[in-house]
Amino acid sequence: MTIELTEKASQKILDFSKTPEAQGKAGLRIYVQGGGCAGFEYGFSFDQEQEGDSVVESSGITLLIDPYSAPFIKSSIVDYYEDFRGAGFSVKNPNAKSTCGCGLSFSV
């Protein structure tokens, strides 16, 4: 499985990894859950590796993907944006049939 991080996303994850909430965690978990305006939404949190996780290294960062989320987000590109909408991560997902305008939710 491959997931790519842009340079902006990598830098922001490294910045967040220095916070107290991230200390001692194995990596950044990227997951999919029901919700959002298009049916599914992405989530991000620092976490420990769980049984069954796919562990992906991208730009020197350990990404953790659970078995449920893996087929939904394989081959995606994670970016970080700061604009008039605010700031956050967005996902360019080749597996999504449609996405919402913010890039945080999608349908399959």
MIRO-880761 format. One record per residue (C-alpha): chain; y, z, x. Coordinates in pm, whole numbers. Layout:
<nodes>
+----+--------+--------+--------+
: ch :     py :     pz :     px :
+----+--------+--------+--------+
:  A :      Y :      Z :      X :
...
+----+--------+--------+--------+
</nodes>
This chain:
<nodes>
+----+--------+--------+--------+
: ch :     py :     pz :     px :
+----+--------+--------+--------+
:  A :      0 :      0 :      0 :
:  A :    348 :    -77 :    121 :
:  A :    682 :     64 :     19 :
:  A :    992 :    -30 :    211 :
:  A :   1300 :    185 :    261 :
:  A :   1636 :     26 :    330 :
:  A :   1842 :    164 :    616 :
:  A :   2074 :    342 :    368 :
:  A :   1778 :    502 :    187 :
:  A :   1616 :    610 :    514 :
:  A :   1935 :    774 :    636 :
:  A :   1992 :    957 :    308 :
:  A :   1631 :   1083 :    301 :
:  A :   1671 :   1209 :    659 :
:  A :   1993 :   1387 :    553 :
:  A :   1818 :   1545 :    251 :
:  A :   1518 :   1645 :    467 :
:  A :   1745 :   1891 :    650 :
:  A :   1820 :   2091 :    335 :
:  A :   1647 :   2425 :    271 :
:  A :   1459 :   2278 :    -29 :
:  A :   1292 :   2017 :    193 :
:  A :   1199 :   2244 :    484 :
:  A :    824 :   2276 :    540 :
:  A :    738 :   1987 :    306 :
:  A :    504 :   1709 :    419 :
:  A :    714 :   1420 :    292 :
:  A :    907 :   1257 :     11 :
:  A :    707 :   1206 :   -307 :
:  A :    794 :    894 :   -503 :
:  A :    644 :    898 :   -850 :
:  A :    653 :    734 :  -1191 :
:  A :    672 :    918 :  -1521 :
:  A :    727 :    824 :  -1883 :
:  A :   1090 :    815 :  -1990 :
:  A :   1413 :    641 :  -1917 :
:  A :   1566 :    367 :  -2123 :
:  A :   1297 :    111 :  -2031 :
:  A :    978 :    320 :  -2072 :
:  A :    906 :    453 :  -1722 :
:  A :   1133 :    617 :  -1470 :
:  A :   1115 :    692 :  -1099 :
:  A :   1124 :   1039 :   -951 :
:  A :   1180 :   1165 :   -598 :
:  A :   1106 :   1510 :   -454 :
:  A :   1003 :   1665 :   -126 :
:  A :    645 :   1787 :   -159 :
:  A :    316 :   1867 :     11 :
:  A :     40 :   1611 :     29 :
:  A :   -207 :   1639 :   -260 :
:  A :   -567 :   1521 :   -280 :
:  A :   -577 :   1153 :   -370 :
:  A :   -222 :   1078 :   -250 :
:  A :   -147 :    757 :    -65 :
:  A :     50 :    842 :    247 :
:  A :    286 :    567 :    360 :
:  A :    505 :    570 :    669 :
:  A :    829 :    375 :    635 :
:  A :   1116 :    390 :    883 :
:  A :    963 :    705 :   1033 :
:  A :    957 :    883 :    695 :
:  A :    640 :   1003 :    526 :
:  A :    616 :    893 :    164 :
:  A :    363 :   1049 :    -76 :
:  A :    244 :    850 :   -378 :
:  A :      1 :    990 :   -634 :
:  A :   -285 :    772 :   -765 :
:  A :   -122 :    727 :  -1110 :
:  A :    208 :    603 :   -965 :
:  A :     66 :    383 :   -686 :
:  A :     -9 :     68 :   -891 :
:  A :    333 :     82 :  -1057 :
:  A :    536 :    103 :   -735 :
:  A :    333 :    -84 :   -472 :
:  A :    540 :   -333 :   -270 :
:  A :    869 :   -183 :   -394 :
:  A :   1190 :   -150 :   -194 :
:  A :   1383 :    177 :   -222 :
:  A :   1758 :    164 :   -164 :
:  A :   2042 :    415 :   -187 :
:  A :   2370 :    335 :   -357 :
:  A :   2711 :    494 :   -385 :
:  A :   2944 :    323 :   -630 :
:  A :   3144 :    375 :   -948 :
:  A :   2825 :    488 :  -1129 :
:  A :   2774 :    766 :   -881 :
:  A :   2509 :    787 :   -613 :
:  A :   2133 :    782 :   -603 :
:  A :   1819 :    594 :   -519 :
:  A :   1732 :    263 :   -683 :
:  A :   1401 :     79 :   -671 :
:  A :   1349 :   -296 :   -653 :
:  A :   1004 :   -321 :   -806 :
:  A :    817 :   -655 :   -812 :
:  A :    568 :   -505 :  -1061 :
:  A :    831 :   -436 :  -1330 :
:  A :    862 :   -684 :  -1615 :
:  A :   1210 :   -552 :  -1696 :
:  A :   1446 :   -286 :  -1562 :
:  A :   1748 :   -104 :  -1694 :
:  A :   2091 :   -165 :  -1551 :
:  A :   2085 :    147 :  -1335 :
:  A :   1759 :     56 :  -1160 :
:  A :   1603 :    394 :  -1238 :
:  A :   1374 :    292 :  -1522 :
:  A :   1146 :     -3 :  -1590 :
:  A :    875 :   -146 :  -1814 :
:  A :    545 :   -309 :  -1724 :
+----+--------+--------+--------+
</nodes>
